[in-house]
Amino acid sequence: MRKGLIQATDSFERIVHWCLAASCLVLCFSGLGIMFHSLNFLGEPFGGLKSLKYIHNFTALFFILSLVAAVRMWWKEAGIFVFPEDLDWIKSAGGYLWHVDKVPEVGKYNPGQKMFFLVVALGGAAMVFSGLIMLFPLSMPAMLVRLMYLLHAAGFVAIFAFFFIHLYLGTVGSPGSLPAMMTGWVTRAWLKKQHPKWLHEMEEKGTLVVYGEEKSSPHGHGH
């Protein structure tokens, strides 16, 4: 790793991110295999549909733990919109859809990332709630249980759609973003372009961690 890179995420953040992503994908594909007869073959490598249901349910437990950790860790920064700066960013689409001379500055997470986080957090909570009722209907009205199947399907559509948008923007759509969740280190040039306000805040607070240098001091770049 070369000197001068800046730490964007720590190891715990990356572990939670990948645990949430992996469990979410397993749930999506196993759920599709259970829901659609034409996709039942997805369960064949695991011994059939019954085994696929077990995988789905046990992965859900892993997803719940990852989701709780993610919400506790990121809600304050990624779950709350800040106005007017976030609205200005939305009006320009962050420069992703058309050319913008100067993208409005936002904090650690831009509104696009916040939207995805909220979809996963709220959609994930809805999936957990509806899934538990589907699994343990007890003596609940049949209409309510059927409604849970619709809620579960709606949550899947929202999360799955946003997942691919997130995947694109985290790779091809924003070159230099992937290392933030792979190694945790990004270039100053990338950070200055994508999150200038956050970079400035870290420099001001003395929380900037630069590879090969001592931690920066408040109100200065320091070494």
N, C-alpha and C positions, 0 to 999 in steps of 0.2 A: 504494500500500500504506500502510495507516494505522500511525501510531506506536504502539508498545507490543506489537506482535505478537512472538511468540517463535519462533525458528528450531527446527523439529523435525527437518528433514532438510537435508543439503547437496545441491548439484547432482549430485555423483557418485552418491550414494545413489538419487536420483530417476531418473537415467539408467539405472542398473543395474536398478532396479525395473521401469521401463517396457520396457526391452529384453527382460527376462525374461518379462514379461506378454505382450508382442506376439509374441515367438517361440513362446511356449507356446500361444497361441491359434491361430497359423498351423499349428503342428504338429497340434493337436487336430482342426481342421477339415479339413486336407489328409489327415490319417490316416483320418478318417471317410470321406472321399471315396474313398480307396484301398481301405479294408476292406470297405465295403458297396456292392454293385452298385447299389442304389437311390439311392445318393448319389454315384455316379460323375459326375453332372452338375456337381459342384463343380469338376471339372477343365476343363470346357468353356471357360470364359473364358480359360484359360491354354493352350489348344491340345490338351486331352485328358488322359487318365490318365497317360501317360508324362511329360508336363510337370509334372503334379501330384506325381509321385514325385520329380522333380528338385527341385521347390520344397521338398518335405518333407525331403529329405536335406540340402540346402544350409542350410535354416533350422535343422536340427539342429545344425550347426556353430556357428551364431550362439547357439543355446540353450545349448550346452556352455560357451562362453566366458562368457555371462551368468550361468550357474549357478555356475561356479567363482568368479566375482567376488562373487556374492551370498553363497555359503558362507563365503568368506574374510572378507567384511566383517561378516556378521551372526551367524555361528555362536556366538560367545562370548556375545552378548546374547540371541539368539532361539533358539538351538539347545539350550540347557541349562535345565532346570527348576530353580527354587529353592524348597526346602521349608523351612517349612510354608506360606509365603505363597501360592505358586502353587496348592497344594491347597485352601486356603481360598477362593481365587477360583473354582476349578472347582466347589466345593460350592455356591456361590451363582450359578454360571453367569454371573458378572460382572454380574449384574443385567439381562441381556438377555432372559431367558425369564420371569422373574417379578420382582415388586417386591422390592427389597432396600434397607433403610434406609441402610446404609453398605456399599458394595462394598469388600472387602478390598484394601488397597493393594499394588500390584506395581510392578516397575521399568519400564524403557523399553518392554518388550513384555509384554502380558498372555499368559496360557496359551493363549488362543484363537489369538492371532497366532503363538505358538510352535508350536502344533500344525500350523497351515497351513504355516509355514516348513519344519517337519520333513517334512511330506507332500511338499512341492515338492522339498526337498533330497534326501531318500531315494528318493522316487518318481521324481524326475528322474534320479537316478543309475541306478536300475533300468531306466528307459526307455532311457538312453544305452547301458548295458551290453547289454541285450537287443536293442536296435536294431542295434548293431554286429555282433552275431552273426547276426541276421537278414539283414543286408546282406552280411556276409562269413562264410558258414557254413564255408568251407574244408573240412576233412575231419572235421568234428565229427559225432557220432552224430545221426541224424535225430530221435530222441526228444528230445535236448537242444535242437535247433533248434525243434522244435514247442513245447517248454516255454517257450522265449523268446517265442513269439507270445502265449502265455497271460500271461506276466509283463508283456509290453508292454501288453496289453489291460487288465490289472489296474491298472497304473500310470496309464493313461489315465483309467479310471473314478474312481480316488481323486483325482487332480489336478483333473479336470473338476468333480467334485462339490464339492470344497473351494473351487474357484475362485469358484463362485456364492455360497457362504457368505461368502467373503472380500469379494466385490463388494458384497453386501448390508450387511455390517457396516462396510464402509469408506465407505458412503454413507448410505442411508436408516436403517439400524440404529443408526448412531452419528453424528448430525448434527455437522458441524464437522471430521470426520476427513479428508475428501477433500483440503482444502488442504495437508495435510501432505505429500502426494505430487504435488500440482499446482504449488504455489508454494514449498513448504517451510516456510511460516509458519502458525502457529496462534494462537488467542487464549489468553490466560492462563486464562480461565474454563474453556475446553475441556480444557486441559492439567491444570488443578487437579482437574477432575472425572474424567478418564480415566486420567491418569498422575501422581497427586499425589506419589508417592514419587520418581519420576524428576525432577519439577520441583524437589523439595527437594534431591535429590542434585546437580543442576546448580547450584543456588544455593549449596550448601555448597562445591562444588569450584571455583566461579568459572567454569564453562563455559557459563553461560546467556547466550544471545545475544538481545538485545531490539532490535527495529528502531527506529532513531532514538536509541539510547542506546549508551554505551560498554559494553564487556563487563563483566559483574558481577564483583565481587571476592570471594575466598573468605570464607566465614563472614559474608556480608552481602549485601544486595541491590545496593548500590553503583550508581554511574552513570558 
